[in-house]
Amino acid sequence: QALRLTVREKELKKKEKELMKQRRALLEELQDLLRDDDTDEKITSLLDRMNAVHTEMVKEKQAYLQSLKDFLSIQQVGKLVLFEQRFAEELRRLLSKHGSRRPPPRR
């Protein structure tokens, strides 16, 4: 089970990484359009593309969770979803508490 979970999670992370890359590029493009005071039509088109990327991200996450049902019980999937959420929240909390300080370089 652990191996299959790891493989599926790795596949999801790869897809998410690509979609986030697309989203960042679209955000940069939006910034340029707004800076140049471009037309509303171009901005609307770009926002639609950003929405499509977001929708694709949601679909990928749904497909991932659905695929887990092949080898996990619904209870296990639910526990995993809660764990992932709590882990992300705790990580954000710790990062904000300690700031974005980097550890000192190793010698």
N, C-alpha and C positions, 0 to 999 in steps of 0.2 A: 504493500500500500504506500509506504513512504517513498519508494522509488517512483511509482507512477505519479504521486502527488508532486514530487519535485520536478519531474519531466513536464507535467502540465503547467506548473507554476512558471517554469523557465520559458515555456512557449508563450505564455501570457505576457510575461515581463518583456520579452523580445518585441511582441506586437505593440505593447504599451509604449515602449521606448521609441519605436518608429512613429507612432501617432503623436507622441509628445514633441518629437522633432518637427513634425509637420505643423503642430500647433504653435511652436515657437517661431517658425518661419512666417506663419500667417500673422502672428502678433507683431513681428517686426514690420511686415508689409502694412499692417493696419497703422502702425505708428508713422510710417512714411506717408501714407495717404492722408492722415490727419494733419501731419506737419505741413504738407503741401496744400492743405485745404482743398482736397480733391472732391469730386462730385459725390453726391449722396448715392448714386447708382453703384459706383465702384465700391464704396464703403459697404453698402447693403450686400453686394455680391460677396465681398470678403467675409462679412459676418455670417452669411449663409454657409460658406465653405468651412468656417470655424465651427459652426453648429454641426455640420456633417461629420467633422472629425470627432467632436464630442460624442455624437450619436454612435459612431463606430467604436469608440472606447467603451461605451456602455454595453454595446452588443458583444464585444469581445469578453468583457467581464461576465456577462450573463452566460455566454457559451462555455466559459471556463467553469463556472459554478455548476452548470448543467452537466458538463462532462465528468465532474467529480462524482456524480451519482452513479457512475459506472462501477465504482469500487468503494465508495463511502456511503454510509447510511445517511439519511436526511438529518439525523441528530448530529452526526459527525460534521456534515457540511455546515450546519448551523453553528456549531462550536468553533469551526474554523473561521467563519465570517466574523463572529464576535472577537475571536483572538486577534485577527488581522486589524480590526477596527481599534481595539484597545491598545494594541502594540503601536499603531500609527499615532494615536493620541498621546501615548506616553512618550514616544520619541519626540513629537512636537513640543510637549511640555518640557522635557529635559533640555532640548535645544534652546528653547526660549528662556528657560531658567538660567542656563549657563552662557547664554549668548552664542554668538557664532565664533567664539574664540577657538583658535587652533591650538593643538598641543605643541609644546616647545619641540624644536627639531631634535632628533636623536643624534648623539655624538658617537 
